[in-house]
Amino acid sequence: MRQINQKKDDPVRSEYAPTGGRIYYGRIYYGWIVVAACFLVIAPTAPLFSSFSIFQTPILDEFHWSRGSLAITFSIYLVVGGIAAPFAGGLIDRFGPRRVMPIGALITALALILTSRSSSLWHFYIAYGLMAAAGSSLLQIVPLTALVANWFVRYRGTAIGIVNTGSGAGQSALLPVITLLIGHIGWRHTYLVLGLTILVIPTALILLFLYTRPEDRGLSIEDESGRRRRYEAGAKTETVGGEAERDAPRSEEVILDKEWAAVDWTVRKAWRTFRFWALGLVLTFFAIGSLLIALQLPTYLKDKGYSSIIIGSVVGLQGVINMVGEFFGGFLSDRIGREKTLTLSLLAFVAGIFFLNLAGTVNSSTIVYVFTLFYGIGQGMAIPPVMISASDLFQGKHFGSILGVIFLGGYFGGAIGAWLSGSLFDLTGAYQANFLVSGLAMLASVALIWKARPGSIRQARSV
């Protein structure tokens, strides 16, 4: 007996086989649900990094501390976040997101609640600098990238690019809300609201939707590129053959360097390879180049006579353009390769530097917005191909730990870039040294990604 149960618009069609099992025809690969959940997990946690400057003013108004003493809080946050990233990736590798990430949400929420009750500098150092950094590292891009990489082959770049845009979306949507809340209920209650938001929303999404691998849902990585029929009889699940099964498009991973791909990569083994250090240095030089421009940008435009309206619109547009760049960085990585995508990204960034320098010579708002377009796209497109390259090179059960260590390069580069940003201007009294060093750093990143050549190890294609 065979019973067909289907409505025209149902996302799943089911048939009862003669043995009593059930065949499912799924239209949406569950990996895309994982991507959507990761996007929504990272969105409310992203403002932790970028909102510190917004909270800084009312905190200083209340306590009358020096800016430098309070800024140490953010320095601690960056250092601890960088150190915690490899451990966060390793915990996801070992225990999975459902056990680890809700603990991160709980620690982060508790940290922000304690921050809202702080009355001394050391309270901020411990609550925000130490606890919030450690907790949020379990909800940030390193563990989420390690998770999403398990679900995709052909569209891995697109998936990681979408997750990356969650960070920009969270900042664009929530920073104005945070500013509004601080004005109405004060910085203490705003930290409470942010903490409870991070506790409730990510935890619910993680427990409902996040699974480590396709096998945890009775699926296979082969299901990524087409509909798959499953036959279930009790606890047993098997693929049912047939014409539809044979005709469905699939993803195929082509191994070009079998010796490299056969290695069971660990942090220690990866550490000994040139490719590992090359990717770390790509992030280091990229962070240096980015911070050299970003930290001086508002002051530079003001010094060149641009209005506060133009400066504010440039800062606001960057968040939106970065989101677009992050998506296309992943999308293009799947189509033209990781090396070419990063090259296009950083050349766009260098073009942005050219237009920024030109905007200081010729006072033109049009040139400023052209700079904003190139700068935002170039900056946004860069991270996805680097993270996907790491997956191509070192995928396996320890990938989260390896990616976390590679990501340390970005944190260290950010610290160096922040210091150089002010030091070069103090030394020269002009911004051209910042522009030159930033451009050279980006070109160094391009050279290193081509030296690492992740595309020479494995490639994905649809068959």
ZAVO-449000 format. One record per residue (C-alpha): x, y, z. Coordinates in pm, whole numbers, plus 50000, padded with zeros to 5 digits. Example, Ala and Ser with C-alpha at 12.3 -4.5 7.8 and 13.67 -1.06 7.14 Angstrom:
residues 2
512304955050780513674989450714
***
This chain:
residues 463
500005000050000501275034549913499765066650041500805100549907500335130350132501065163249959499745198249921500775220549640502745245049852504095220550114507875223250163508055185550217506335157350030505885123650201505045088950073504435057450269506455028650131505134992750130507124984350441505595012450641508595035850623508375071450491510125088350203510785125950232511365149949943512915180450106513185212749907515385232650145518755219050250518985221750628522415237950602520735270150489518645269750806521895266651002523265296650809520175317550888520385308351257524105317251269523325350651102520805358251379523135345651654526005368651559523825399351493523005408551858526545400851978528335421651712527585455551877529625445152183532735454651985531515486051812529265500752082532035506952336532695541852200528965549852238528915539052603532225556652672530835592052681528095587152945530415565253156533115592253156530505618853233529475599453543532875589353679535205616353534537975591353458540575597553189539875583652845543055563552854542175545553177538745535553045540205526052707542245499252882538925480852919538635478152542542275467952506541685439552752538575429752555540585427252231543465407652385541205383052568538985379252260542005370652048543355345652299539925329852348539225324951975541275292551936539685277852250536205287352127536805269651797538225239251978535225236452210532855237151914534945209951745534805187952053531395193452210529265209551938527315242351940524335230852146526465223652453528975252052425527345282752275524475287052528527155288452799528825316552602525505335252587525035330852962528555343153045528165373252814524795382552964526175379453318529185400753217526965428753085524745427353393527855431153612529075459353385525795477453442526475476553818530145486853793531435516253994535215512253969537625508453680538625473353783534945463553770534915473153400538215455553337536915422653475533235423853373533525438053022537185433552935537565397853062534155381153101532305396552805535235389352572535505353152686531755346952665531155364052332534085345552171531815314852175529195333651969531435350951718532645343951366535375318051443533105291151597530275299651357532555296151055533835262751185530225251351221528965263150881532005248250702530795213650809527545218050614528805229950273531235221449997530075238149675528485268349845530775271050145531935305750049528425319050000527295304250331530215318950526529735352350350526095353450461527055346050822529655373850807526995398650700525175391551028527855411451208527345441950989523585438351003523635437051382525765468251404523685487551150520405478351316521325479051684523815507751722521125534251661518865515751907521625514852168522245552052123518525558852166518255536952476521235553552642519545587252594516245575252743517095549653013520825555153073523885534153002523365510453296519885499153194520975497452830523685472352922520985452253103518775451952794521705441952571522695414152810519205399252826518885401652446522115381952399520965356052653517505349752507517785352652127521035333652054520295306652312516865299352164518255298151808521165275851907519035250152088516375249551817518385249851496522145244851529523645210451467527315202751418527135182051099524565170350842524725135550992523215149251314520025155551114520115123050922521505140650614524665139850408526895166850267525815153849925522345168649990523765203949959523205207449586519825191649535516785175049680517395141949847514925114349913515125097150249513535064850349512925061150720511815029450891512015033051267515495044551366517015034451034517575060350760518785052150412518855069050073516345056049821517545053849463515545063149158515455086048859514985117849064517875107649286520175101548992519215133748815519605156949117522615180449099525335173349352528435189649490531755173249424535005181849596537985177249367541165169249557544175183449375546785176149643545845142349789548835140550023547935173850186544195166350203544815132250363546485147650671544465147750994545235184051067545795196151424547035229851545550515215351597550695200951245549265232151083551655253851284554585237751102553385247050753554065278550556550435280850450549295284250812551625313550874550765328950537547045330450623547815344550967549955371750809547235379150551544925388050840547695406751021548535429350727544855434050641544075445350997547045469050998545965484650670542345487850779543055504251115545525528850962542615543350763539605537150987540895554151303541985585851121539115588250872536715611651061539565634651167541045635050817537745644950655537175671650919540665685850867540015687550493536905708750546534075683650507530915688950709529795667150998526815656150784529095641850516531355625750776528365609850950526885597250623530235581850525530465563150855526845551550824527215540150463530295519650544528265495250753525785488850472528445486250200530535463050419527535439550442527255438850064530985432750036530895404250290528185386450094529945390349759533245380149916531755346149990529735344249669532695351949442534945328149634532725299649517532785311749156536265325049080538315311449371539615324349703542835339849570541165360349296538405372249528540835384849791542925401449521539895420249385538905429849739542245444649837542755462049502539375478749560540615489349903543795504149752541635522549496539645536549788542865549949943543635567649614540225584749611540535593849981543845611049914542295628249611539375640249828541905658550044543275677049743540025684049559537185692449795534415671349647531705651849827531305630249515534905618149544534335611049915531385588549833533365571149558536015564249822533315550850056532105526449792535555512349710536665512450073533515495250203533405468749930537125461749959537055458950336533905437650343534965412950074538295404350235537435382750538535225355450379537855343150128540505341450401538275320750629537195298250342540865293950246541575281750598538765256250558540125244750222543575239650369542905226150718539395211850726538795183650968537725177551325540215203251461539415230851212537805253851472540965254351684543175260351380540985288751254541005304951597544815305351605544975319451251542535346451355544985358051623546865374751339543945398251287543845408351653547575414851666547435433651339544615455151473546685464251777549685473251558547535492951315545885512651596549285522551733550745530951390547675551251298548435578351552552215574351559552705579951186550615611451194552465624451501555785617651326554965632950987552155657451064550265644550758548135614950654550045603850345552295580450546549185562850675547875559150318551195545650187551725519950465548075509050442548345503150067551595483850107550045462250380547145453250150549485444249865551475422250105548245403850189547605397949818551105383649770550705360450070547355345649963548825336749623551805321349801549485300350018547425289349711544465272649888542975266149544545815241749471544585217949744540895212449672538135227749466534355223549474532055221649175528535211149086528085179148884
***
